[in-house]
Amino acid sequence: MTRPSDDCCRIETPAAATAAYRRALTAALVINAAMFVIEMAAGVWGKSVALQADAVDFLGDSATYAITLMVLGMSVRWRAGSAILKGLSMGGFGLWVIGVSVYHLLAGSLPSAAIMGSTGVLALVANLTAAAILYRHRFGDSNMRSVWLCTRNDAVANIAVIAAASGVWASSTGWPDLAVGAVIAALALSSSVAVLRQARGELRSVTG
């Protein structure tokens, strides 16, 4: 069974498709790098685990886009290898978020709902823009798959951050912020497993 987007891609030459994907990745890289700086500053200022976690996710996505740009046009072995590296980084990011969440839980930090909400909305707009740019390139090898999963996860995380801001405001506790941090960590870990499995399968098909 073919997908509508697959039919659209067939009218492009491989070179044209690669050039379009490169432009999309470059635009997404700029958006994510800028949002990392903005959201990390807001997360530290507002004492929010969710914002800091999402900011590091933006940084990880920037690295993902940069690595993908470097391996475009290379062999399946190189592209699958880069996907494994990105899958491992997703897993490491998830573990980092868990550690930060435990730290703030023990410290009893109370995040700023206003900073969380406003920054979360800005981050959501940025991620929806990046997702729209990358949407037509969501199918493909493990390398392309990892890029789409990162972008999708960010949009889901932003919605969760906005919801957490409402929870912090309503309850005057940091539990909603910590809960969203846990959700973001779970998304990162599950995506890590998905990308690593696909990349390993691609490597086996090349070496087998």
C-alpha positions in Angstrom: 0.0 0.0 0.0 1.4 3.4 -0.9 0.9 6.7 1.0 -0.2 9.9 -0.7 3.1 11.5 0.3 5.0 8.7 -1.4 3.2 9.4 -4.7 4.1 13.1 -4.4 7.7 12.3 -3.8 8.0 10.2 -6.9 7.6 13.2 -9.2 10.9 14.6 -7.9 14.3 13.4 -8.9 16.5 12.1 -6.1 18.7 15.2 -6.3 15.6 17.5 -6.0 14.2 15.5 -3.1 17.5 15.6 -1.3 17.8 19.4 -1.8 14.3 20.0 -0.5 15.0 17.8 2.5 18.3 19.7 3.2 16.4 23.1 3.1 13.8 21.7 5.4 16.4 20.4 7.9 18.3 23.7 7.8 15.2 25.7 8.6 14.3 23.3 11.4 17.8 23.5 12.8 17.7 27.3 13.0 14.3 27.2 14.8 15.4 24.6 17.3 18.7 26.3 18.1 17.0 29.6 18.8 14.3 27.9 21.0 16.9 26.1 23.0 18.4 29.4 24.2 15.0 31.0 24.9 13.5 28.1 26.7 16.6 27.2 28.8 16.8 30.7 30.0 13.1 30.7 30.8 13.4 27.3 32.5 16.2 28.3 34.8 14.6 31.7 35.6 11.2 30.1 36.2 12.5 27.0 38.1 10.7 24.7 35.7 11.8 21.1 35.1 9.5 20.8 32.2 10.9 23.9 30.4 14.5 22.8 31.0 13.7 19.3 29.8 12.0 20.7 26.7 14.9 23.1 26.1 17.5 20.3 26.2 15.2 18.4 23.8 15.5 21.4 21.4 19.3 21.2 21.7 19.2 17.5 21.0 17.0 18.1 18.0 19.4 20.7 16.7 22.2 18.2 16.9 20.0 15.6 15.2 19.3 17.9 12.3 23.0 18.9 12.0 24.1 15.2 12.0 21.4 14.3 9.4 22.6 17.2 7.2 26.1 15.8 7.3 25.2 12.2 6.3 22.7 13.1 3.5 23.7 11.3 0.4 26.0 8.9 2.2 25.6 5.1 2.3 22.9 3.3 4.3 25.7 2.2 6.7 26.6 5.8 7.5 23.0 6.9 7.8 22.0 4.0 10.0 25.1 4.6 12.2 24.1 8.2 12.7 20.6 7.1 13.6 22.1 4.8 16.3 24.0 7.8 17.7 20.9 9.9 17.8 18.9 7.0 19.3 21.4 6.7 22.1 21.4 10.5 22.6 17.5 10.4 23.0 17.9 7.7 25.6 20.6 9.8 27.4 18.3 12.8 27.3 15.5 10.9 28.9 17.7 9.7 31.7 18.9 13.3 32.3 15.4 14.5 32.6 14.6 11.9 35.2 17.7 13.0 37.2 16.7 16.7 37.1 13.1 15.8 38.1 14.4 13.9 41.2 16.6 16.9 42.1 13.7 19.4 42.0 11.4 16.9 43.8 13.9 16.8 46.7 14.5 20.5 46.6 10.8 21.3 46.7 11.0 23.9 43.9 7.9 25.8 42.9 8.0 26.8 39.2 6.5 30.0 37.8 3.2 29.1 36.0 3.2 32.4 34.0 6.7 31.7 32.6 5.9 28.1 31.9 2.7 28.9 30.1 4.0 31.8 27.9 7.2 30.0 27.0 5.3 26.8 26.3 3.0 28.5 23.8 6.0 30.1 22.0 7.7 26.7 21.9 4.6 25.0 20.5 4.4 27.6 17.7 8.0 26.9 16.9 7.6 23.2 16.9 4.4 23.2 14.8 6.3 25.3 12.3 9.2 22.9 12.2 6.7 19.9 12.0 4.9 21.5 9.0 8.3 22.0 7.3 9.3 18.4 7.8 5.9 16.7 7.4 6.4 15.6 3.8 9.7 14.0 4.8 8.4 11.9 7.7 8.8 8.5 5.9 12.1 6.9 5.0 15.0 5.3 6.6 15.9 5.3 10.3 17.7 8.6 9.9 14.7 10.4 8.5 12.4 8.6 11.0 14.5 9.9 13.9 14.2 13.4 12.7 10.4 13.2 12.5 10.1 11.5 15.9 12.1 14.3 17.5 9.9 17.0 16.0 6.7 15.2 16.8 7.8 14.6 20.4 8.6 18.3 20.9 5.1 19.3 19.8 3.5 16.8 22.2 5.8 18.0 25.0 4.9 21.6 24.5 1.2 20.9 24.9 2.0 19.0 28.1 4.1 22.0 29.4 1.2 24.3 28.8 -1.2 22.0 30.7 1.4 21.7 33.5 1.5 25.5 33.8 -2.3 25.5 34.4 -1.8 22.7 37.0 0.9 24.6 38.8 -1.2 27.7 38.9 -4.3 25.9 40.2 -2.5 23.7 42.8 0.4 26.0 43.8 2.6 22.9 43.8 5.4 21.7 41.5 3.8 18.2 40.9 2.3 19.0 37.5 5.7 20.3 36.3 7.5 17.2 37.6 4.8 15.0 35.9 5.4 16.6 32.6 9.1 16.1 33.0 8.4 12.4 33.4 6.2 12.4 30.3 9.0 14.0 28.2 11.5 11.5 29.5 9.2 8.6 28.6 8.8 10.0 25.1 12.5 10.3 24.7 13.2 6.8 25.9 10.4 5.2 23.7 11.6 7.0 20.6 15.2 6.0 21.4 14.1 2.3 21.4 12.1 2.7 18.1 15.0 4.4 16.2 17.6 2.0 17.5 15.5 -1.0 16.4 15.0 0.3 12.9 18.7 1.3 12.5 19.9 -2.1 13.7 17.6 -3.7 11.1 19.1 -1.5 8.4 22.6 -2.4 9.4 21.8 -6.1 9.3 20.4 -5.8 5.8 23.6 -4.2 4.6 26.1 -6.5 6.4 23.9 -9.7 6.3 
